[in-house]
């Protein structure tokens, strides 16, 4: 079987292979989708739809409970309301209602205005009634409007009777023909001195406000919401347009006492009911969903896509044939020419008049055939020149921000101190500038000269930062007589200051140098803010790159001497086994190690 496949693979034309490949890559998955997809994706969509609907129902039922709990806490705080307590003193009320009609009217008017202010301050309610235990005192209440209350429409006596059975808050549902017409929140009032019950505060819940978020959230017609009491009386509903559906929901609630997701009867079609208990209220929160419209639309769209894909098969075959004639056959010709060139023939050309990408490829082949000897002779010299140019371009960059900050420091010091200090700073800056100008065109300098250059830089830094930055230097004997590339230590110190110490506010920068196993090891360590783990990983990846793409400035994102600059200069001069390594722990400082050969001039010759 393997030999047969190998024979067919090597002897069948590319045109045939493309057709076979199309059949495998395109038609085979299409058949799988057609056979298995239509049978399974409907169930998957339905499961996901129900899962997310259950999460939405949990969220909204909890939000309603939280809204009512806030209202309950308000009713608790209302018992400590000074105005309500003073105005509702039993002794005072007895005196008023034992007096003349005018005094009772004025008190009732003032008390009603006070209650109206409370009602208007809370959007959860639209009516508030206070009923005192004393029979002589009538119920007092107010709404948000100025209209008087029909006390006969409120089941005050029933609520008062129930209030003496409960210690805290409770809800009373007023019903009419199996539907809840009003929901009241009631709480007993107590005398502050005797702690005896003095009356009841009754507040009518504004159901439209309580369920406003539910209405906004389930505003799609695909959702139908039904909230009922523990006796299955409707508290609030939305989009319930079918009486049969409501009966099925109530019947299901009666049978299924637990929370869950249940399939409704066949009368309602493929619909599910998600039931949750609102435990603090003993209410049931039910949402009816139907995934069928979503599944039907998806199936219709999938069928259209399948038909469209089948219709494109002839078009694809046509373009396969066109692709073969226009691209594969000319490539065959080019392969034969390349084989001739590989065998040693010189001056082989395609002689094509095409102007597309293949024409460009053929022209390039012709040029390659004519110039191959020249390229072989010149490529090595050009590579050396390129490496030297890269080194020169990288070494010539300087940090303008440092010069700017230094000049700002000099300007500041010139106003606050004498000429001696300014002279010292200007001298240091002049020596730094002299090194950067590179009048002698030296690629390498002694370590002691680099340290002298570094001391001038440190002098200016300390003038700027004062005692906030400390420098320590530890040198092994003999390293000062070794040579290193110019301006390689200062960028490391600068990096430690501006990215480590300055963000931390103060700290210490340590410079260590030692000769070890034919290498010069230079370490710069700071106790600054360190580098975050992800950023450190990106920097280390940049250091591992071996290619510098463009020596004209596109190598770096800015024009300053940085760690990447120094690292690549060292690798270009000495080889890939030398350069920088970085270790850092966020908030605990950074250690940068530079590794150079002891005899760097000899290593540079080998590298070139």
Secondary structure, 3 states (H helix, E strand, C coil): CHHHHHHHHHHCCHHHHHHHHHHHHHHHHHHHHHHHHHHHHHHHHHHHHHHHHHHHHHHHHHHHHHHHHHHHHHHHHHCCCHHHHHHCCHHHHHHHHCCCHHHHHHHHHHHHHHHHHHHHHCCCEEEEEEEECCCCCCCEEEECCCCCCCHHHCCHHHHHHHHCCCCCCEEEEEEECCEEEEEEEEEEEECCCCCCEEEEEEEEECHHHHCHHHHHHCCCCCCEEEEECCCCCEEEEECCCCHHHHHHHHHHHHHCCCCEEEECCHHHCCCEEEEEEECCCCEEEEEEECCHHHHHHHHHHHHHHHHHHHHCHHHHHHHHHHHHHHHHHHHHHHHHHHHHHHCCCCCCCCCCCCCCHHHHHHHHHHHHHHHHHHHHHHHHHHHHHHHHHHHHHHHCCCCHHHHHHHHHHHHHHHHHCCHHHHHHHHHHHHHHHHHHHCCCCCCEEEHHHHHHHHHHHHHHHHHHHHHHEEEEEEECCCHHHCEEECCCCHHHHHHHHHHHHHHHCCEEEEEEEEEECCEEEEEEEECCCCCCHHHHHHHHHHHHCCCCCCCCCCCCCCCCCCHHHHHHHHHHHHCCCCEEEEEECCCCCEEEEEEEECCHHHHHHHHC
